[in-house]
Amino acid sequence: MAEIKTIGVVGGGQMGSGIAQVAAMHGINVYLFDTDPQALAKATSSISSSINLLVSKGRLSHEQSSDILGRLRCISNMEDFHFADLIIEAIVESEDVKKTLFVQLDKIAKSSAILASNTSSISITRLASSTSRPQQVIGMHFMNPPPVMKLIEIVRGADTSDETFKATKALSERLGKTVITSQDYSGFIVNRILMPMINEAFFALYTGVATKEDIDTGMKLGTNHPMGPLELADFIGLDVCLSIMRILHAGLGDNKYAPCPLLVQYVDAGRLGRKRGLGVYDYRKEPKGKKSSSRL
Ligand SMILES: NC(=O)c1ccc[n+]([C@@H]2O[C@H](COP(=O)([O-])OP(=O)(O)OC[C@H]3O[C@@H](n4cnc5c(N)ncnc54)[C@H](O)[C@@H]3O)[C@@H](O)[C@H]2O)c1
């Protein structure tokens, strides 16, 4: 397969904007699309500020920064994806919505293009089966935030070809990432292990074992995790965590994966974490621009 020079990114939220930024920073032309024009405007401004910050720190020259921004094109019509060698979707974590998108992408994308999903847990095999090119569908699971985190978990669906796998791995390495490979079972590697830990932290809070602060401090200082599990859940998004737990529960059929009622209640109440200003913790009074975490 020829080298990937142009990609499409669908979804300009937390993950899609970060993926678009990393790709543009590594010399790849990027088309970025979101159904919500406000999300697209927010993505553009967050990518520009992040690039400007790197310039102010002396890590990028002005010339490099304008080259990077010049490689990024926000589009309001998915037809432009016809120019992409690979399209990564990073939209809402819903199998039905993603399948509808894959049907559309299959029609728009050129016949040689790879369709990749950044899903945290949805079956790549099932997404692939909604297209006419299951051998060219693959999971490309970036970690949050994509410009910082070093890992990409590549997930091979039942029909993913070796050629698709090799091209996706080569692209991931070109983006400066380390690749791990998972077979297509619920949660793959990272979330199969991480989400039950986060869910257990919610059970510890729900059953009054300890305060949220002590649960997080315990895991940070006691096990050397850079963020506590509840703080991390707020960072990922409680809706994303809940949806992954439901997928683990349904896909692996074991009640040990049943979501904690407190996690369900927070999501029902709209307490989705940092992105909403309120999750396990309250971020509404935090100074603007402050990000949590030792991961950033
Ligand atoms: N948040 C994380 O830590 C994390 C980490 C790894 C993977 N993921 C996965 O990445 C994906 C996106 O997560 P996120 O946290 O960026 O979500 P987000 O809510 O921040 O962004 C999703 C974006 O997709 C857009 N969108 C929704 N439906 C669309 C459609 N049909 N076409 C185009 N755009 C559409 C929304 O307008 C929104 O801007 C999910 O599959 C999630 O599981 C998330």
The ligand as an ORCA input file, in Angstrom:
! r2SCAN-3c Opt
* xyz 0 1
  N     -12.385     10.689     25.903
  C     -11.404      9.801     25.962
  O     -10.597      9.775     26.914
  C     -11.255      8.790     24.847
  C     -10.052      8.060     24.741
  C      -9.899      7.168     23.672
  C     -10.942      6.975     22.770
  N     -12.103      7.685     22.917
  C     -13.168      7.473     21.918
  O     -13.113      8.543     20.975
  C     -14.440      8.807     20.481
  C     -14.755     10.282     20.694
  O     -14.659     10.584     22.064
  P     -14.475     12.098     22.586
  O     -14.128     11.986     24.017
  O     -13.608     12.845     21.637
  O     -15.995     12.627     22.453
  P     -16.499     14.154     22.358
  O     -17.895     14.115     22.876
  O     -15.508     15.091     22.948
  O     -16.505     14.441     20.745
  C     -17.342     13.755     19.844
  C     -17.575     14.713     18.657
  O     -18.220     13.954     17.617
  C     -19.182     14.803     17.000
  N     -20.155     13.949     16.332
  C     -21.112     13.193     16.888
  N     -21.763     12.485     15.934
  C     -21.171     12.823     14.750
  C     -21.370     12.411     13.402
  N     -22.307     11.521     13.081
  N     -20.572     12.924     12.440
  C     -19.611     13.824     12.757
  N     -19.379     14.262     14.015
  C     -20.141     13.757     14.996
  C     -19.750     15.641     18.126
  O     -20.318     16.849     17.632
  C     -18.501     15.881     18.986
  O     -17.852     17.091     18.618
  C     -15.379      7.835     21.200
  O     -15.561      6.711     20.385
  C     -14.594      7.491     22.462
  O     -14.948      6.245     22.994
  C     -12.288      8.610     23.914
*
